Amino acid sequence: MLGHIEPAELQCTVAVERLNPAGQAIKRQLIRKATVTLGRNEFQEMVLRVHDGKAPQNFMLRDFQLFTRFAKDGKCTVKFVPESTQVLVSDCPPDRLRVFLKTLSIKHQASQSNKPMSDRAKLRACLPRAFETVSPLQLKDVQKANELRSKVNAPIQPKGLSERSVNKIFGERKQVKRPRPDCDTVKALHPNKKPALVMPVAQKLSKEQTAVLNAVLSGKNVFFTGSAGTGKSFLLKRIVGSLPPKSTYATASTGVAACHIGGTTLHSFAGIGSGTAPLEQCIELAQRPGVLQHWTSCKHLIIDEISMVEAEFFDKLEAIARSIRRSTEPFGGIQLIVCGDFLQLPPVTKGKDKANFCFQSRSWRKCIHMNMELMEVRRQTDKAFISLLQAVRVGRVTEEVTVQLLRSANHCIERDGILATRLCTHKDDVELTNENKLKQLPGAVRVFEALDSDPMLVQTIDAQSPVSRLLQLKVGAQVMLTKNLDVQRGLVNGARGVVVDFQPGNQGLPRVRFLCGAVEVMKRERWMFKASGGLYLSRQQLPLKLAWAISIHKSQGMTLDCVEISLARVFESGQAYVALSRARSLEGLRVMDFDPRVVQANQDVLLFYKRLRKERLLMQSSMNDYVGQSNKENYPW
């Protein structure tokens, strides 16, 4: 799987279906390990080739329909209208499928200016049969496609490759909302209103991140770590997008972290409740219908926020995996991709017993092949602030650090009616603060209720959703974005704003002014969640939450522009560091009643990281090996 990713080729499962006039499949060929290639024939016509390793099948890309709604799950369908045939692609790494669909879309639109040859001309040409894979996308392809799109009377897009389909492939947000049919329609928007296609640009991985991705793709069991803001969650999303969906399970120790990577909680995957029952009982629980399928079909298990997973629970999972999968290999032969920072939040225990970290479990060393560390901080750019945070992370509070944090108490960080968000150690303080502040505002309360796919499973949705079922707002309410809407404009998860008014009409949608300068009418967004048994749940709600206060646990993964922190009630090691590292800059941070004694780092964790650093030279050489194998995994877009 290493090496250059061919943008016009897929390794996936394919079903080729022949259809009757009613659109029903009358013949079906399933190819579990297929290669799908986008190419051109001897007449330079675009062709989709499906190869099962024995005999290829070629399909002309002339009159076809493209169904892309489930592309994020590694699925799409290409329906060839004259031939009454459709090719169903599944279990394809989502990132690879996205690149393939972009290439297909632009290349096909760019080729619409070429006049098709008649069948007679083809016969007279007497050319030998040929197939050549299309070249990677270039700027000239995009320019040519845009020229054709701008001509009102030109055949600017293939039948079935609707504007919605193009927008979906390219992630363009500005599109006309219309009722969603069962498939992508043939109708297009008026050509003059079409947004111009642009050369797709994905954020490149750093050398460190590339090394981790390549180690994962080579089949290694990897633990990668790094301080806050080093891009761990971003990298995890790329890893999820690079693995086949059917056998990959993305999990995290908390619902919020699971939602960030589009997965489920580790406890939901395992199906053994809290895991406090004896091992034999846990194995029985894991063999229930629905849960058993997780364990048997999983080949790649991703665990985010590993610092909050308790050692005994990890050992139980390892034993369950071996038992259910009837394998003596560590973790039953499942590839582990584990991520987190042990110097952040520790495991949560309800009893008085001291919780052990995952790396203290009996099975950790035999399960993890490689330990890799991300060193480049991307959230903060001020080197002095990064140094301050690194000192706090390891529990070293120098006099200089103390002075800087005490001085921050006088920072005036309010601007344009947007107040600082207070980070609290306790959930109850957050709810009380937000409720009281909202009550103090004049005017009527507007209530926005979420639309859940299954109201009976609202508790399951609540556990993973970054937005609540009921959202109460007033003019002047301090709010925070809970989803990336437009990264270029600063409308990112954690962006701060204030409600300025509500739109007239039944919906009465709020208009929010953000600290980045944007003023936006907030519309409902959809979040998808995975529940047990492979069930998909969804919630539609405004991507906002009240932001006078937020808990340190709920702030994980966020970048906050203006934040006020009271560290008086810090009760866990790493908690002060997590709180401080949410801030984008020292200027946007205000620390109240700072006491150096609340900054603690767990001594066991410090020893663990010290051991990792001793192995650093070996790790560095192995990282260099993986970087050398492919910097091309960073798609050249």
Secondary structure, 3 states (H helix, E strand, C coil): CCCCCCCCEEEEEEEEEEECCCCCEEEEEEEEEEEEEEEEECCCCEEEEEECCCCEEEEECCCEEEECCCHHHCCEEEEECCCCEEEEEECCCHHHHHHHHHHHHHHHHHHHHCCCCCHHHHHHHCCCCCEEECCCCCHHHHHHHHHHHHCCCCCCCCCCCCHHHHHHHHCCCCCCCCCCCCCCCCCCCCHHHCCCCCCCCCCCCCHHHHHHHHHHHCCCCEEEEECCCCCHHHHHHHHHHCCCHHHEEEEECCHHHHHHCCCEEHHHHHCCCCCCCCHHHHHHHHCCCCHHHHHHHCCEEEEECHHHCEHHHHHHHHHHHHHHCCCCCHHHHCEEEEECCCCCCCCCCCCCCCCCEHHHCCCHHHHCCEEEEECCCCCCCCHHHHHHHHHHHCCCCCHHHHHHHHHHHHCCCCECCECCEEEECCHHHHHHHHHHHHHHCCCCCEEEECEECCHHHHHHHHHHCCCCCEEEECCCCEEEECCCCEHHHCECCCCEEEEEEECCCCCCCEEEEECCCCEEECCCEEEEEECHHHCEEEEEECCEEECCEEECCCCCCCCECCEEEECCCCCCCCHHHHHHCCECCCCCEEEECCCHHHCCCCHHHHHHHHHHHHCHHHHHHHHHHHHHHCCCCCCCC
